[in-house]
Amino acid sequence: MNKNDFPNEKEWKKIVEDAFSSDEEHIFSEHYKLNKQQMLRRVTMTKKTFNKKRGLAVIAAAVAVTAAIPLSVFAYEKLTAKIEKTANYENTISIQTPVADTENTETPKYMFYEFGWVPEGYVPSTEKGGFILDSDEIKGAISPLFYKLPNDMTLELSLPFSAECETYEAEGKTALINYREPHVLFNENPYTREVFVSFEGTSYVLDISITKDISHEDLLKIIDNITLYPTEEKLHGDYIPWLDESNYQSDSFTPLETYAYEENVRTIGDTVSKPYSGAGMHDGYDITLNSFELTDSFDGITTDGCGDETDFSHLMDENGNIIKNIRTTVKRGDGVDTNDEIISEESLPMHILKLNVTYTNTADVENEICISPIMFIMEDGKPVVNWEAQGEYSCYDSILGLERQSMWFSLAMDSDQKGGKNHLILAPNESADVQIAFFADDNVKDKIFVSFDVSGNNYGEYFDVNG
């Protein structure tokens, strides 16, 4: 080794050759692209103290450094982190970042992280960073976010819906592992654990979400093999969601007033026009409602909401009809003193509303039209989109999960006219027939309206498609 304790070019080449010529299990050494999508966290802030009491489940942090980089290069005191139980369903993490030692001049300007090992089958994800496992039997993900916290501060993260936390010490680092409380409303969330890893002598924190397929032993091995390395380029953003006061959201929520004026209702054979403004995919066409029907069969439905071929056989019985739907009504907990509570379960039949409409391009140029209808019902003269949720209660349908019925699930059009996703490409004066399908439960089948012209909270002209 050279005098700076870093390998020279020849030594580094030998290290790389040895690593990739080994007969042992494969070791990943992949530089990750910066993940630009930072997950939101709701926090309350005081001077040098940050506390998150309610909101999305967040997890923890700790301390670490790779053996290849001696601690002497870090110009900081040791960071400290701890966990304590603060409520029935809440754990709180406290992190004290170190004070910079201005006399030490050997500090690397920037640092970034590497995963030295991941379970078999996991490959780098080029779209989101981290790693994914995609097979017929298992879907998995290791999703990292990297931050550099401010120096000399105390950070407190209160973790709602937290079943338990574990502190794990590895060489040069500490990991705080949060195990999420089973959450009725989010029981399809594959990320069952989140880990904050902090690195000794630095204020860097790596936040990793882990899917349920990864065993506890493999999770600890992942942590053991995470390292930091110096970089010339800054590979993390300055924005840290936990420290952004604007992320805090009050528990109180006042819904927007919505409007669907009676004089704007239309029916079969009527046309709704969107004059062309030249602004893009949201105008310059006519929509004519040709027909609609309410059915219990998937006959003729072969595509998803983006117009791509989809297999709906798992939602059909032997006759091709919709399988039994169970609606679970849940009283939402606060994740601190109360958890979600199932109030009732009932069989609530689900139907399919199929609409056949014609789009006509009224612009004098080729137009890529975005198809984006919304289904709603009327209550007290006002449109209601999310009618399943009432105050502190929410509903979970066994067929739909948490997806709202207001969103269409199938879109069919001529393949030659299909643009990207739910887009339709038409030449001037060209028309296309489109079939759109929504799920509709038994309670609302006689109260349904559909709008293709939603602007803010105004539903514009809309079609009466009551079953």
Secondary structure, 3 states (H helix, E strand, C coil): CCCCCCCCHHHHHHHHHHHHHCCCCCCCCCCCCCCCCCCCCCCEEECCEEECCCCCCCCCCCCCCCCCCCHHHCCECCCEEEEEEEECCEEEEEEECCCECCCCCCCCCEEEEEECCCCCCCEECCCCCCEEEECCCCEEEEEEEEEECCCCCEEEEEECCEEEEEEEEECCEEEEEEEECCCHHHCCCCEEEEEEEEECCCCEEEEEEEECCCCHHHHHHHHHCEEEEEECCCCCCCCCHHHCHHHCCCCCCCCCCCECCHHHEECCCCEEEECCCCCCCCCCEEEEEEEEEEECECCCCCECCCCCECCCHHHECCCCEECCCEEEEEECCCCCCCCCEEEEEEECCEEEEEEEEEEEECCCCCEEEECCCEEEEEECCEEECCCCCECCEEEEECCCECCCCCCCCEEECCHHHECCCCEEEECCCCEEEEEEEEEEECCCCCCEEEECCCECCECCCEEECCC
